[in-house]
Amino acid sequence: MGSRAAEPRGNAEGPPGGTGPVTGNNAPARDGSSGGRPGSGGRQGVGGKPVAGGAREAGGRPGSGGTRDSGGYRRLPVEERRRQLLDAALDRFGHRSPEDVSVDDIARAAGASRPLVYRYFPGGRQQIYEAALRSAAEQLLACFVEPPTGTPAGRLSNVLDRYLAFVAEHDAGFSALVRGGCVTETSRTSAIIDGVRRGAAEQVLVHLEETAPSLRLRMAVRSWIAAVEAVSLIWLDEGRTPPAQELRGWLVNQFVAVITAAAADDPATAEVAARLVG
């Protein structure tokens, strides 16, 4: 999937466009407050006098545990800020085609500055898009994980409920990713999407309780995953009709039909089909 560009390290971020963590008198104290003596439980004002715990510091919020720089942006721990930027990117890419989302859009959605976005993602839109895509891929794959209880058909129903909810929530982004052809598409993004398809098929085989699936069964499951993807796109194009619950039932029935057809001349798949409809 390619190596990631260098990202900020440390426990706190500097001002947007800065070169390192906050240091000196501006660094957070050990007790989480800003400034003051370590462990004092309070902040120091002019002349060393303590500042009341609920008082406002310049640019900050009382009791927020963080400070604001001169531009009004809250300083956050590195991982927290990176997660915030990724969440904002996922929201933007989920509702608009990737090529229609700019770094400025992501910065505004995150309540951050453009230089701060570039500090975390020096590669700009392409790098943050690939990072957001990896995050979305993890969420999508998680939709296919289901405890080994109940019937295989029941597990597939639960999987599809989560999958269709994800598709509905990230409609524009899902369409752009699956259809491909956007300017942000690269070999790395294609590999991420293909990884989701393969991972979903592997999880479906787990739900079928098949540890050594035949080639015919693997092909049947992969073809069904492709069908689910195509049907999801049509569903979005048709204004999410029929209702998700009805579509889910139809996709489960389609799965049973695909496995049954594959079992016609494959004894190993026939055993799986018998468990599926039994």
C-alpha positions in Angstrom: 0.0 0.0 0.0 3.1 2.3 0.0 4.8 4.0 2.8 3.3 6.9 4.7 4.9 10.3 4.7 6.5 11.5 7.9 3.9 12.5 10.5 4.2 14.6 13.6 5.5 12.9 16.7 5.2 13.7 20.4 2.5 14.4 22.8 1.4 17.9 21.8 1.3 19.9 18.7 2.7 23.3 18.1 1.0 26.2 16.4 -0.2 25.6 12.8 2.8 25.4 10.6 5.1 25.0 13.6 8.1 22.7 13.8 7.5 20.8 17.0 5.6 20.3 20.2 4.8 23.2 22.6 7.7 23.8 25.0 8.8 26.0 27.8 6.3 28.1 29.6 3.6 27.2 27.1 3.9 23.4 27.6 1.1 21.6 29.5 1.9 21.1 33.2 2.0 17.5 34.6 -1.4 17.8 36.1 -2.9 18.7 32.7 -3.1 22.5 33.4 -1.3 25.1 31.3 1.8 26.7 32.9 2.4 26.8 36.6 4.5 24.5 38.8 4.3 20.7 38.1 1.7 19.1 40.2 0.6 22.4 41.8 -3.0 21.8 40.8 -3.3 25.3 39.6 -2.0 27.9 37.2 0.2 30.9 37.8 -0.7 34.4 36.9 1.4 37.6 36.8 3.9 37.7 39.6 3.4 34.0 40.4 0.0 34.5 41.9 -2.3 31.4 41.4 -5.2 31.7 38.9 -8.5 30.3 39.9 -9.2 26.9 38.4 -12.3 28.1 36.5 -10.7 31.3 35.2 -10.1 31.7 31.5 -6.6 31.8 30.0 -6.1 33.9 26.9 -7.7 32.0 23.9 -8.6 29.0 26.0 -11.7 27.5 27.6 -12.1 27.1 31.4 -11.3 23.5 32.4 -10.6 22.4 28.8 -7.2 20.9 29.6 -5.8 22.5 26.4 -4.7 25.9 25.1 -5.3 27.8 22.0 -2.6 29.4 19.8 -2.7 32.9 18.4 -4.9 31.7 15.5 -7.6 30.4 17.9 -7.0 26.7 17.2 -6.9 24.3 20.2 -3.7 22.5 20.7 -4.3 18.7 20.9 -2.2 15.7 21.4 -0.8 14.4 18.1 -2.9 11.3 17.8 -6.1 13.1 18.9 -5.5 15.8 16.3 -4.7 13.3 13.6 -7.9 11.3 14.4 -9.9 14.6 14.2 -8.5 15.4 10.8 -9.2 11.9 9.5 -12.8 12.0 10.8 -13.3 15.3 9.1 -11.8 13.9 5.9 -14.0 10.8 6.1 -17.1 13.0 6.4 -16.1 15.1 3.4 -15.1 12.2 1.2 -18.2 10.3 2.3 -20.6 12.9 1.0 -18.7 14.3 -2.1 -16.5 12.8 -4.8 -12.8 12.8 -3.8 -11.8 15.2 -6.5 -14.4 17.7 -5.2 -12.8 17.8 -1.7 -10.0 20.2 -1.1 -7.5 20.5 1.8 -9.3 23.8 2.8 -12.6 21.8 3.0 -11.1 19.3 5.4 -9.4 22.1 7.4 -12.8 23.9 7.8 -14.6 20.7 8.7 -12.0 20.0 11.4 -11.9 23.5 12.8 -8.2 23.6 11.9 -5.9 25.6 9.6 -4.6 24.6 6.2 -0.9 24.7 7.4 -1.9 22.3 10.3 -3.4 19.8 7.9 -0.2 19.9 5.8 1.8 19.4 9.0 0.1 16.1 9.6 -0.3 15.2 6.0 2.6 16.7 4.0 1.3 14.9 0.8 -1.8 17.0 0.9 -5.2 15.8 -0.4 -3.8 12.5 -1.8 -2.1 11.5 1.4 -5.1 12.3 3.6 -7.4 10.6 1.1 -5.5 7.4 1.3 -5.3 7.6 5.1 -9.1 8.2 5.2 -9.6 5.3 2.7 -7.7 2.9 5.0 -9.8 4.0 7.9 -13.0 3.5 5.9 -11.8 0.1 4.7 -11.3 -1.0 8.3 -14.8 0.1 9.2 -16.3 -1.6 6.2 -14.5 -4.9 6.9 -15.7 -4.7 10.5 -19.2 -4.8 9.2 -18.6 -8.4 8.1 -17.4 -9.6 11.5 -20.1 -11.5 13.4 -20.0 -13.8 16.5 -20.3 -17.5 15.6 -23.8 -17.8 16.9 -27.1 -18.5 15.2 -27.5 -19.7 11.6 -25.2 -18.7 8.7 -28.1 -17.0 7.1 -28.8 -15.1 10.3 -25.2 -14.0 10.5 -25.3 -12.8 6.9 -28.4 -10.8 7.7 -26.7 -9.0 10.5 -23.6 -8.3 8.3 -25.8 -6.8 5.5 -27.6 -4.6 8.0 -24.3 -3.0 9.0 -23.0 -2.9 5.4 -26.0 -1.2 4.0 -26.0 1.3 6.9 -22.4 2.1 6.0 -23.2 2.5 2.3 -26.1 4.9 3.2 -24.0 7.0 5.5 -21.1 7.3 3.0 -23.2 7.4 -0.2 -21.2 9.7 -2.5 -17.8 8.5 -1.3 -18.8 4.8 -1.6 -20.0 5.4 -5.2 -16.8 7.1 -6.2 -14.6 4.5 -4.6 -16.3 1.5 -6.1 -16.8 2.9 -9.5 -13.2 4.2 -9.7 -11.9 6.5 -12.3 -11.5 9.5 -10.0 -8.4 11.6 -10.1 -7.3 10.4 -6.6 -7.3 6.7 -7.7 -3.9 5.1 -7.6 -2.5 1.6 -7.4 -2.5 2.0 -3.6 -6.1 3.0 -3.4 -7.1 0.2 -5.7 -5.2 -2.3 -3.5 -7.0 -1.0 -0.4 -10.4 -1.5 -2.1 -9.5 -4.9 -3.4 -8.4 -5.8 0.1 -11.8 -5.0 1.4 -13.4 -7.3 -1.2 -11.1 -10.2 -0.3 -11.4 -9.7 3.4 -15.2 -9.6 3.1 -15.2 -12.9 1.2 -13.0 -14.5 3.8 -15.4 -13.4 6.6 -18.3 -14.9 4.7 -16.5 -18.2 4.5 -16.0 -18.0 8.2 -19.7 -17.6 8.7 -20.2 -20.7 6.5 -17.9 -22.6 8.9 -15.8 -23.7 6.0 -12.1 -23.9 6.8 -11.0 -25.5 3.5 -13.3 -24.1 0.8 -13.3 -25.5 -2.7 -12.4 -23.3 -5.6 -16.1 -23.4 -6.7 -17.2 -22.2 -3.3 -14.6 -19.4 -3.2 -15.7 -18.3 -6.7 -19.3 -18.3 -5.7 -18.7 -16.2 -2.6 -16.5 -13.7 -4.5 -19.1 -13.3 -7.2 -21.8 -12.7 -4.5 -19.6 -10.0 -2.9 -19.3 -8.3 -6.4 -23.1 -8.5 -6.8 -23.7 -6.9 -3.4 -21.4 -4.1 -4.4 -23.2 -3.6 -7.7 -26.6 -3.8 -6.1 -25.6 -1.2 -3.5 -24.7 1.3 -6.2 -28.0 0.7 -7.9 -29.8 1.1 -4.6 -28.1 4.5 -4.1 -29.0 5.6 -7.7 -32.6 4.6 -7.0 -32.9 6.8 -3.9 -32.3 3.9 -1.5 -35.3 2.0 -2.6 -36.4 -0.6 -1.7 -36.0 -0.1 2.0 -32.7 -1.5 3.4 -34.4 -4.3 5.4 -36.2 -5.5 2.2 -33.0 -5.3 0.2 -31.1 -7.2 2.9 -33.6 -10.1 2.7 -33.3 -10.2 -1.1 -29.5 -10.3 -0.9 -29.5 -13.2 1.6 -31.9 -15.1 -0.8 -29.6 -14.4 -3.7 -26.6 -15.8 -1.7 -28.5 -19.0 -1.0 -29.3 -19.3 -4.7 -25.6 -18.7 -5.8 -24.4 -21.3 -3.3 -27.1 -23.8 -4.4 -26.1 -23.3 -8.1 -22.4 -23.8 -7.3 -23.3 -27.0 -5.4 -24.9 -28.7 -8.5 -21.6 -30.3 -9.6 -19.4 -29.7 -6.5 -19.9 -32.1 -3.6 -17.9 -29.9 -1.2 -20.1 -26.9 -1.9 -23.2 -29.2 -1.7 -22.4 -29.9 1.9 -22.2 -26.1 2.6 -25.5 -25.5 0.8 -27.2 -28.2 2.9 -26.0 -26.5 6.1 -27.1 -23.1 4.8 -30.7 -24.1 4.0 -31.0 -26.7 6.8 
